[in-house]
Amino acid sequence: MSEIQQITSVVRRKKYKTKKKPVYDVIIIGGCVTGVSTALLLQKAGLNVALLEYSKIGFLTSGSYTTHLNAYYDALNNDIVQQLDFDSLKLYAEAGKDALKLIESNIAAYNIECEFTPAESYVFSVTKSQEPVLDNIVAVGELVGTGAKYTEKSPFKIPYTKIAAISGQSTLHAVKYISALLAEFKNLGGYVLERCRVLKIEQENNIQLVYSSRGKLQCRKILYTPQTSRILNLKPFRFIPYVHYTVAARLDKNSNTAIAYDAAQPCHRFIAYEKDGDHMLAVRGEDHRVVKGKRREVYFHRLEQKIINHFNAEEIIAKWSYVYYKTDKGLPHIGAIQGTDRYISAGYNPDGMILASLGSLIISGLILNGHSKYENLFPAKADKMTPSQMGRLDEISF
Ligand SMILES: Cc1cc2nc3c(=O)[nH]c(=O)nc-3n(C[C@H](O)[C@H](O)[C@H](O)COP(=O)(O)OP(=O)(O)OC[C@H]3O[C@@H](n4cnc5c(N)ncnc54)[C@H](O)[C@@H]3O)c2cc1C
């Protein structure tokens, strides 16, 4: 009998004989893409999983506009490229592809209608000073096989000094995707509690006691997925809040559909797609650290100017910003929290959908098999973790 079979059979026997509340194999805190995707992988493998969500499942992602899936995730970020040695970089590139494969295989296996569309994609330099970044992206792409090649063709009228075609980009409707995974999880007997705020966690021997606004639950392992600061007082992990801006427009019907980035650090993204016969554009970027006194209008205005100057826009239809949380080094923490039965997958960048899917692959590998091919890429190990800091892992407030 495998380790997992042993765990589940013990749980089920106990449940049957005593009629006590179940001891879940895993409780997942947070029902957005990381939580739902991991819950499904674990439940499908035979574990008994409970998914606890403070609000409604999937409410922290975009349900109105298309979500960009970037299998490069932050491989376009020079800082990250410079931190990793060649072997890690190769693994990093492979991980992005595997995360995209997980999404594609879920869509195929569960026949999910979520507007998944692979997209023609480019990265370009706007100024000579951006060219070294672009050269780096192409060189790294060649080395690690992520497919970036110089070209002369551009889908948009944005002036550039150099441009390269890249692969591994697509778009989908995030909420439709998450809802379909959730339905499969429930079909397999997975337990979901919405409007359930996790307040405190304690440990008694090997059992974790999860105190929530909807009562006490018990489990053997816990996964934290919230990306919000309110739950990220998981000291000693450090997460820094950044703001990401988007302006969306409706374009002229003859406009091209494609995705392009500039090589600014951080980059601007131009995502042109079709929805219900309309040609839409989302221009994103102007990311900065959250600091007092920054005026959002300034950043929205800059994005708007890019639309006005380079596209045939019929109207600006929406503007929004959201906060994401980065780690000091820009790489998320995904893995087991040192010396505990608790796991974390957090600290993503604006390419959170891919990182969340990757997180669900890594965490389910660790829980089910005790290892993951990518476990060392995103260490959930804090540099210096003292016993008192470990105590802080229980302190969750929302
Ligand atoms: C408007 C918008 C557009 C986006 N566009 C893109 C895009 O184009 N491409 C892309 O890759 N990414 C995009 N993202 C980012 C992406 O959606 C996120 O990175 C992704 O949702 C992260 O999912 P998650 O499950 O890891 O965490 P989260 O989305 O943070 O979900 C965690 C969940 O935990 C819950 N929670 C928090 N505290 C508690 C508690 N105490 N008890 C119980 N539950 C709790 C929260 O309610 C939340 O639902 C976008 C995000 C937004 C908001």
Ligand as a Chemical Component Dictionary entry (heavy atoms), coordinates in Angstrom:
data_LIG
# 
_chem_comp.id                   LIG 
_chem_comp.type                 NON-POLYMER 
_chem_comp.pdbx_formal_charge   0 
_chem_comp.three_letter_code    LIG 
# 
loop_
_chem_comp_atom.comp_id 
_chem_comp_atom.atom_id 
_chem_comp_atom.alt_atom_id 
_chem_comp_atom.type_symbol 
_chem_comp_atom.charge 
_chem_comp_atom.model_Cartn_x 
_chem_comp_atom.model_Cartn_y 
_chem_comp_atom.model_Cartn_z 
_chem_comp_atom.pdbx_ordinal 
LIG C1  C1  C 0 -8.024  42.128 -12.708 1  
LIG C2  C2  C 0 -6.931  41.103 -12.754 2  
LIG C3  C3  C 0 -6.376  40.750 -13.982 3  
LIG C4  C4  C 0 -5.354  39.782 -14.040 4  
LIG N1  N1  N 0 -4.835  39.452 -15.250 5  
LIG C5  C5  C 0 -3.898  38.459 -15.310 6  
LIG C6  C6  C 0 -3.394  38.024 -16.569 7  
LIG O1  O1  O 0 -3.783  38.533 -17.627 8  
LIG N2  N2  N 0 -2.484  37.018 -16.594 9  
LIG C7  C7  C 0 -2.042  36.417 -15.453 10 
LIG O2  O2  O 0 -1.231  35.495 -15.530 11 
LIG N3  N3  N 0 -2.493  36.832 -14.237 12 
LIG C8  C8  C 0 -3.397  37.828 -14.151 13 
LIG N4  N4  N 0 -3.852  38.246 -12.935 14 
LIG C9  C9  C 0 -3.236  37.676 -11.733 15 
LIG C10 C10 C 0 -3.826  36.330 -11.412 16 
LIG O3  O3  O 0 -5.232  36.368 -11.514 17 
LIG C11 C11 C 0 -3.402  36.002 -9.987  18 
LIG O4  O4  O 0 -2.009  35.914 -9.955  19 
LIG C12 C12 C 0 -4.025  34.715 -9.554  20 
LIG O5  O5  O 0 -5.392  34.937 -9.361  21 
LIG C13 C13 C 0 -3.397  34.241 -8.269  22 
LIG O6  O6  O 0 -4.209  33.205 -7.814  23 
LIG P1  P1  P 0 -3.950  32.520 -6.432  24 
LIG O7  O7  O 0 -4.904  31.423 -6.293  25 
LIG O8  O8  O 0 -2.538  32.110 -6.352  26 
LIG O9  O9  O 0 -4.133  33.646 -5.325  27 
LIG P2  P2  P 0 -5.284  34.677 -5.056  28 
LIG O10 O10 O 0 -5.919  35.103 -6.314  29 
LIG O11 O11 O 0 -4.692  35.690 -4.140  30 
LIG O12 O12 O 0 -6.369  33.840 -4.264  31 
LIG C14 C14 C 0 -6.249  33.539 -2.910  32 
LIG C15 C15 C 0 -7.618  33.404 -2.293  33 
LIG O13 O13 O 0 -7.433  33.287 -0.889  34 
LIG C16 C16 C 0 -8.543  33.866 -0.239  35 
LIG N5  N5  N 0 -8.165  34.169 1.144   36 
LIG C17 C17 C 0 -7.362  35.141 1.610   37 
LIG N6  N6  N 0 -7.272  35.091 2.938   38 
LIG C18 C18 C 0 -8.054  34.079 3.339   39 
LIG C19 C19 C 0 -8.398  33.552 4.601   40 
LIG N7  N7  N 0 -7.907  34.063 5.735   41 
LIG N8  N8  N 0 -9.230  32.496 4.651   42 
LIG C20 C20 C 0 -9.733  31.942 3.518   43 
LIG N9  N9  N 0 -9.445  32.415 2.287   44 
LIG C21 C21 C 0 -8.606  33.473 2.194   45 
LIG C22 C22 C 0 -8.834  35.090 -1.081  46 
LIG O14 O14 O 0 -10.183 35.481 -0.908  47 
LIG C23 C23 C 0 -8.516  34.600 -2.510  48 
LIG O15 O15 O 0 -9.666  34.176 -3.220  49 
LIG C24 C24 C 0 -4.873  39.194 -12.837 50 
LIG C25 C25 C 0 -5.436  39.560 -11.611 51 
LIG C26 C26 C 0 -6.449  40.503 -11.558 52 
LIG C27 C27 C 0 -7.025  40.874 -10.227 53 
# 
loop_
_chem_comp_bond.comp_id 
_chem_comp_bond.atom_id_1 
_chem_comp_bond.atom_id_2 
_chem_comp_bond.value_order 
_chem_comp_bond.pdbx_ordinal 
LIG C1  C2  SING 1  
LIG C2  C3  SING 2  
LIG C2  C26 DOUB 3  
LIG C3  C4  DOUB 4  
LIG C4  N1  SING 5  
LIG C4  C24 SING 6  
LIG N1  C5  DOUB 7  
LIG C5  C6  SING 8  
LIG C5  C8  SING 9  
LIG C6  O1  DOUB 10 
LIG C6  N2  SING 11 
LIG N2  C7  SING 12 
LIG C7  O2  DOUB 13 
LIG C7  N3  SING 14 
LIG N3  C8  DOUB 15 
LIG C8  N4  SING 16 
LIG N4  C9  SING 17 
LIG N4  C24 SING 18 
LIG C9  C10 SING 19 
LIG C10 O3  SING 20 
LIG C10 C11 SING 21 
LIG C11 O4  SING 22 
LIG C11 C12 SING 23 
LIG C12 O5  SING 24 
LIG C12 C13 SING 25 
LIG C13 O6  SING 26 
LIG O6  P1  SING 27 
LIG P1  O7  DOUB 28 
LIG P1  O8  SING 29 
LIG P1  O9  SING 30 
LIG O9  P2  SING 31 
LIG P2  O10 DOUB 32 
LIG P2  O11 SING 33 
LIG P2  O12 SING 34 
LIG O12 C14 SING 35 
LIG C14 C15 SING 36 
LIG C15 O13 SING 37 
LIG C15 C23 SING 38 
LIG O13 C16 SING 39 
LIG C16 N5  SING 40 
LIG C16 C22 SING 41 
LIG N5  C17 SING 42 
LIG N5  C21 SING 43 
LIG C17 N6  DOUB 44 
LIG N6  C18 SING 45 
LIG C18 C19 SING 46 
LIG C18 C21 DOUB 47 
LIG C19 N7  SING 48 
LIG C19 N8  DOUB 49 
LIG N8  C20 SING 50 
LIG C20 N9  DOUB 51 
LIG N9  C21 SING 52 
LIG C22 O14 SING 53 
LIG C22 C23 SING 54 
LIG C23 O15 SING 55 
LIG C24 C25 DOUB 56 
LIG C25 C26 SING 57 
LIG C26 C27 SING 58 
# 
